[in-house]
Amino acid sequence: MARPWRTVDSVDVDEGLLELRQRGETDFLITLAGRVLMNASANISEIALAELACASLKNKKNPRVLVGGLGMGFTLKAALDNLPADAEVVLAELNPIMLKWCRGPLAHFSGGAVDDPRVRVVIDDVAAVIRHAALQAQENHFDAIMLDLYEGPDGGDRGGRKHLYGDRALAVSSSALKADGVFAVWSEDPARLFEKRLKAAGFSVKRHHPGRGGRRHVVYIAAKTSGAKARGSSKKQSGR
């Protein structure tokens, strides 16, 4: 008989009760209003997100990347494992309790990644961090933006997070990336409308299904094109 889950810690957030649950020594869940957001034993797609996004940055000088969403720290750790020692990683996390958990009961999953000297933590909506970066000079833009959020663009297709996955949001993300930047997004399921929006925003798009067998989550790797650079520059100059 399986052991019951116990609540390690919880906090009320706008969407409901955010909980960290544990069963045994290494079995953890993060839930929101009773919905499972993350499972410590299912992390292949989160790791693949960072590995694919950082594939071209291992030998780049001073790469600058943004990770949106901390979760259990798997994406952040994988990004650090695939970036050089002179990289800068900005981690945007909306809920401070995630940092507490990743420094406490979940620390062994990420090897204390949040305290790596390359990491700068920002407690804010990642959309706001992207908007701020888009207004900065080119050298302050990102080589890669990774969104590992509990609601991906498949939910956005049904009317959710337009401030992250809508047409205007993708144009802003393009403007926040360097000329050869990569926009990487985790999704629970394929999001066809999102793929179309990415292409319309000037990205070349590859859809990945990491892992084998059964239901697999989706990782989108969107590379910024020269056309996207031109459109992003014109919008920035017009102040829109």
Secondary structure, DSSP 4 states (H G I P E B T S, - for coil): -PPPPEEEEEEEETTEEEEEEEETTTEEEEEETTEEEEETT--HHHHHHHHHHTTTTTTSSS-EEEEE--TTSHHHHHHHHTS-TT-EEEEEES-HHHHHHHHTTTHHHHTSGGG-TTEEEEES-HHHHHHHHHTS-GGGSEEEEEE--SS-HHHHTTT--HHHHSHHHHHHHHHHEEEEEEEEEEESS--HHHHHHHHHTTEEEEEE--SSSS---EEEEEEE-HHHHHHHHHHHHHT-
